Amino acid sequence: MFAVGTAQHLVGRGMHRPRRCAVAECTTIFADTSRTGRQRYCSQRCANRDAVRRHRARMAEDS
């Protein structure tokens, strides 16, 4: 059932939709289900973690 769903998704949305999470420590592969096809993270948790990392890096530069 998973294979059929994956195949239907790839045919309907395109082969460029499977992606790897943008967080270097995360090894999750996900299907980009966003309308624009620009999803970068596998979950909101990874998105928040990356935002905090970038914020702390900016604050360290300013100090």
RONUMAR-637141 format. One record per residue: x, y, z of N, C-alpha, C in turn. Coordinates in nm, 3 decimals, padded with zeros to 5 digits, always signed. Atoms other than C-alpha are relative to their C-alpha. Example, Ala and Ser with C-alpha at 12.3 -4.5 7.8 and 13.67 -1.06 7.14 Angstrom:
<sites>
{n.east:+00.089, n.north:-00.119, n.up:+00.000, ca.east:+01.230, ca.north:-00.450, ca.up:+00.780, c.east:+00.090, c.north:+00.120, c.up:+00.000} $
{n.east:-00.082, n.north:-00.119, n.up:-00.006, ca.east:+01.367, ca.north:-00.106, ca.up:+00.714, c.east:-00.077, c.north:+00.109, c.up:+00.073} $
</sites>
This chain:
<sites>
{n.east:+00.083, n.north:-00.119, n.up:+00.000, ca.east:+00.000, ca.north:+00.000, ca.up:+00.000, c.east:+00.088, c.north:+00.126, c.up:+00.000} $
{n.east:-00.092, n.north:-00.114, n.up:-00.004, ca.east:+00.288, ca.north:+00.236, ca.up:+00.081, c.east:+00.063, c.north:+00.024, c.up:-00.136} $
{n.east:-00.064, n.north:-00.012, n.up:+00.132, ca.east:+00.456, ca.north:+00.164, ca.up:-00.254, c.east:-00.096, c.north:+00.058, c.up:-00.103} $
{n.east:+00.100, n.north:-00.051, n.up:+00.095, ca.east:+00.135, ca.north:+00.232, ca.up:-00.449, c.east:-00.023, c.north:+00.149, c.up:+00.026} $
{n.east:+00.019, n.north:-00.141, n.up:-00.034, ca.east:+00.080, ca.north:+00.560, ca.up:-00.263, c.east:+00.117, c.north:+00.086, c.up:-00.043} $
{n.east:-00.121, n.north:-00.073, n.up:+00.040, ca.east:+00.438, ca.north:+00.668, ca.up:-00.324, c.east:+00.006, c.north:+00.015, c.up:-00.152} $
{n.east:-00.001, n.north:-00.005, n.up:+00.147, ca.east:+00.415, ca.north:+00.581, ca.up:-00.694, c.east:-00.103, c.north:+00.101, c.up:-00.051} $
{n.east:+00.103, n.north:-00.094, n.up:+00.043, ca.east:+00.090, ca.north:+00.776, ca.up:-00.731, c.east:+00.042, c.north:+00.144, c.up:+00.029} $
{n.east:-00.046, n.north:-00.135, n.up:-00.034, ca.east:+00.241, ca.north:+01.076, ca.up:-00.555, c.east:+00.105, c.north:+00.048, c.up:-00.100} $
{n.east:-00.106, n.north:-00.039, n.up:+00.092, ca.east:+00.548, ca.north:+01.077, ca.up:-00.778, c.east:-00.053, c.north:+00.027, c.up:-00.140} $
{n.east:+00.059, n.north:-00.022, n.up:+00.132, ca.east:+00.341, ca.north:+01.047, ca.up:-01.094, c.east:-00.081, c.north:+00.129, c.up:-00.001} $
{n.east:+00.086, n.north:-00.119, n.up:-00.005, ca.east:+00.098, ca.north:+01.319, ca.up:-00.985, c.east:+00.075, c.north:+00.129, c.up:+00.026} $
{n.east:-00.070, n.north:-00.121, n.up:-00.040, ca.east:+00.344, ca.north:+01.566, ca.up:-00.835, c.east:+00.134, c.north:+00.019, c.up:-00.069} $
{n.east:-00.129, n.north:-00.010, n.up:+00.066, ca.east:+00.667, ca.north:+01.489, ca.up:-01.020, c.east:+00.111, c.north:-00.067, c.up:+00.079} $
{n.east:-00.111, n.north:+00.072, n.up:-00.061, ca.east:+00.994, ca.north:+01.312, ca.up:-00.949, c.east:+00.089, c.north:+00.088, c.up:+00.087} $
{n.east:-00.084, n.north:-00.090, n.up:-00.078, ca.east:+01.155, ca.north:+01.621, ca.up:-00.794, c.east:-00.052, c.north:+00.021, c.up:+00.143} $
{n.east:+00.061, n.north:-00.022, n.up:-00.131, ca.east:+00.930, ca.north:+01.605, ca.up:-00.485, c.east:+00.066, c.north:-00.073, c.up:+00.117} $
{n.east:-00.068, n.north:+00.060, n.up:-00.116, ca.east:+01.124, ca.north:+01.355, ca.up:-00.267, c.east:+00.125, c.north:+00.082, c.up:+00.033} $
{n.east:-00.112, n.north:-00.085, n.up:-00.040, ca.east:+01.378, ca.north:+01.556, ca.up:-00.067, c.east:+00.060, c.north:-00.048, c.up:+00.131} $
{n.east:-00.067, n.north:+00.024, n.up:-00.127, ca.east:+01.623, ca.north:+01.535, ca.up:+00.221, c.east:-00.014, c.north:+00.126, c.up:+00.083} $
{n.east:+00.015, n.north:-00.113, n.up:-00.091, ca.east:+01.572, ca.north:+01.758, ca.up:+00.524, c.east:+00.123, c.north:+00.090, c.up:-00.007} $
{n.east:-00.108, n.north:-00.098, n.up:+00.011, ca.east:+01.783, ca.north:+02.078, ca.up:+00.514, c.east:+00.089, c.north:+00.006, c.up:+00.124} $
{n.east:-00.081, n.north:+00.001, n.up:-00.121, ca.east:+01.909, ca.north:+02.024, ca.up:+00.871, c.east:+00.106, c.north:-00.109, c.up:-00.016} $
{n.east:-00.111, n.north:+00.092, n.up:+00.025, ca.east:+02.252, ca.north:+01.859, ca.up:+00.846, c.east:-00.006, c.north:-00.125, c.up:+00.089} $
{n.east:+00.005, n.north:+00.113, n.up:-00.092, ca.east:+02.198, ca.north:+01.635, ca.up:+01.151, c.east:-00.117, c.north:-00.094, c.up:-00.026} $
{n.east:+00.121, n.north:+00.080, n.up:+00.028, ca.east:+01.863, ca.north:+01.505, ca.up:+01.022, c.east:+00.021, c.north:-00.080, c.up:-00.129} $
{n.east:-00.018, n.north:+00.087, n.up:+00.117, ca.east:+01.869, ca.north:+01.212, ca.up:+00.781, c.east:-00.134, c.north:-00.040, c.up:-00.064} $
{n.east:+00.134, n.north:+00.035, n.up:+00.048, ca.east:+01.495, ca.north:+01.207, ca.up:+00.705, c.east:-00.021, c.north:+00.041, c.up:-00.146} $
{n.east:+00.043, n.north:-00.028, n.up:+00.137, ca.east:+01.371, ca.north:+01.186, ca.up:+00.348, c.east:-00.151, c.north:+00.021, c.up:+00.005} $
{n.east:+00.143, n.north:-00.029, n.up:-00.004, ca.east:+01.028, ca.north:+01.339, ca.up:+00.291, c.east:-00.050, c.north:+00.037, c.up:-00.139} $
{n.east:+00.063, n.north:-00.041, n.up:+00.126, ca.east:+00.785, ca.north:+01.411, ca.up:+00.009, c.east:-00.047, c.north:+00.143, c.up:+00.016} $
{n.east:+00.039, n.north:-00.140, n.up:-00.003, ca.east:+00.746, ca.north:+01.782, ca.up:-00.057, c.east:-00.145, c.north:+00.013, c.up:-00.046} $
{n.east:+00.142, n.north:-00.011, n.up:+00.033, ca.east:+00.371, ca.north:+01.835, ca.up:-00.043, c.east:-00.046, c.north:+00.145, c.up:-00.009} $
{n.east:+00.038, n.north:-00.140, n.up:+00.007, ca.east:+00.380, ca.north:+02.213, ca.up:-00.050, c.east:-00.045, c.north:+00.035, c.up:-00.142} $
{n.east:+00.055, n.north:-00.041, n.up:+00.129, ca.east:+00.197, ca.north:+02.389, ca.up:-00.329, c.east:+00.109, c.north:+00.052, c.up:-00.095} $
{n.east:-00.105, n.north:-00.059, n.up:+00.083, ca.east:+00.507, ca.north:+02.572, ca.up:-00.452, c.east:+00.119, c.north:-00.093, c.up:-00.023} $
{n.east:-00.110, n.north:+00.093, n.up:+00.017, ca.east:+00.744, ca.north:+02.276, ca.up:-00.415, c.east:+00.131, c.north:+00.048, c.up:+00.059} $
{n.east:-00.121, n.north:-00.056, n.up:-00.059, ca.east:+00.989, ca.north:+02.462, ca.up:-00.191, c.east:+00.018, c.north:-00.038, c.up:+00.146} $
{n.east:-00.012, n.north:+00.045, n.up:-00.139, ca.east:+00.956, ca.north:+02.273, ca.up:+00.139, c.east:+00.144, c.north:-00.045, c.up:+00.027} $
{n.east:-00.140, n.north:+00.031, n.up:-00.029, ca.east:+01.299, ca.north:+02.244, ca.up:+00.306, c.east:+00.018, c.north:-00.097, c.up:+00.116} $
{n.east:-00.015, n.north:+00.078, n.up:-00.123, ca.east:+01.234, ca.north:+02.062, ca.up:+00.632, c.east:-00.102, c.north:-00.114, c.up:+00.005} $
{n.east:+00.089, n.north:+00.115, n.up:-00.013, ca.east:+01.082, ca.north:+01.726, ca.up:+00.718, c.east:-00.111, c.north:+00.025, c.up:+00.100} $
{n.east:+00.099, n.north:-00.028, n.up:-00.103, ca.east:+00.894, ca.north:+01.869, ca.up:+01.017, c.east:+00.018, c.north:+00.141, c.up:+00.054} $
{n.east:-00.009, n.north:-00.132, n.up:-00.063, ca.east:+00.822, ca.north:+02.187, ca.up:+01.208, c.east:+00.111, c.north:+00.001, c.up:+00.105} $
{n.east:-00.107, n.north:+00.009, n.up:-00.099, ca.east:+01.064, ca.north:+02.066, ca.up:+01.474, c.east:+00.137, c.north:+00.032, c.up:-00.063} $
{n.east:-00.126, n.north:-00.028, n.up:+00.069, ca.east:+01.354, ca.north:+02.068, ca.up:+01.227, c.east:+00.007, c.north:+00.146, c.up:-00.045} $
{n.east:+00.003, n.north:-00.140, n.up:+00.043, ca.east:+01.247, ca.north:+02.409, ca.up:+01.092, c.east:+00.031, c.north:+00.092, c.up:+00.117} $
{n.east:-00.026, n.north:-00.082, n.up:-00.118, ca.east:+01.244, ca.north:+02.556, ca.up:+01.443, c.east:+00.145, c.north:-00.014, c.up:+00.047} $
{n.east:-00.138, n.north:+00.024, n.up:-00.042, ca.east:+01.578, ca.north:+02.397, ca.up:+01.531, c.east:+00.097, c.north:+00.079, c.up:-00.088} $
{n.east:-00.087, n.north:-00.072, n.up:+00.092, ca.east:+01.738, ca.north:+02.548, ca.up:+01.220, c.east:-00.012, c.north:+00.151, c.up:+00.019} $
{n.east:+00.020, n.north:-00.143, n.up:-00.023, ca.east:+01.584, ca.north:+02.891, ca.up:+01.287, c.east:+00.074, c.north:+00.045, c.up:+00.127} $
{n.east:-00.071, n.north:-00.034, n.up:-00.124, ca.east:+01.723, ca.north:+02.890, ca.up:+01.643, c.east:+00.151, c.north:-00.002, c.up:-00.024} $
{n.east:-00.143, n.north:+00.007, n.up:+00.030, ca.east:+02.066, ca.north:+02.783, ca.up:+01.516, c.east:+00.046, c.north:+00.124, c.up:-00.077} $
{n.east:-00.037, n.north:-00.118, n.up:+00.078, ca.east:+02.072, ca.north:+03.065, ca.up:+01.259, c.east:-00.007, c.north:+00.127, c.up:+00.083} $
{n.east:+00.014, n.north:-00.117, n.up:-00.086, ca.east:+01.950, ca.north:+03.320, ca.up:+01.516, c.east:+00.119, c.north:+00.011, c.up:+00.096} $
{n.east:-00.114, n.north:-00.001, n.up:-00.094, ca.east:+02.220, ca.north:+03.220, ca.up:+01.767, c.east:+00.130, c.north:+00.034, c.up:-00.072} $
{n.east:-00.120, n.north:-00.032, n.up:+00.077, ca.east:+02.485, ca.north:+03.241, ca.up:+01.495, c.east:+00.006, c.north:+00.150, c.up:-00.029} $
{n.east:+00.004, n.north:-00.145, n.up:+00.025, ca.east:+02.373, ca.north:+03.597, ca.up:+01.408, c.east:+00.031, c.north:+00.078, c.up:+00.128} $
{n.east:-00.025, n.north:-00.068, n.up:-00.126, ca.east:+02.376, ca.north:+03.698, ca.up:+01.775, c.east:+00.147, c.north:-00.011, c.up:+00.041} $
{n.east:-00.142, n.north:+00.019, n.up:-00.032, ca.east:+02.728, ca.north:+03.555, ca.up:+01.817, c.east:+00.087, c.north:+00.091, c.up:-00.086} $
{n.east:-00.074, n.north:-00.090, n.up:+00.089, ca.east:+02.848, ca.north:+03.760, ca.up:+01.518, c.east:-00.005, c.north:+00.144, c.up:+00.049} $
{n.east:+00.018, n.north:-00.137, n.up:-00.046, ca.east:+02.709, ca.north:+04.082, ca.up:+01.666, c.east:+00.075, c.north:+00.028, c.up:+00.129} $
{n.east:-00.066, n.north:-00.020, n.up:-00.130, ca.east:+02.882, ca.north:+04.030, ca.up:+02.002, c.east:+00.147, c.north:+00.020, c.up:-00.013} $
</sites>
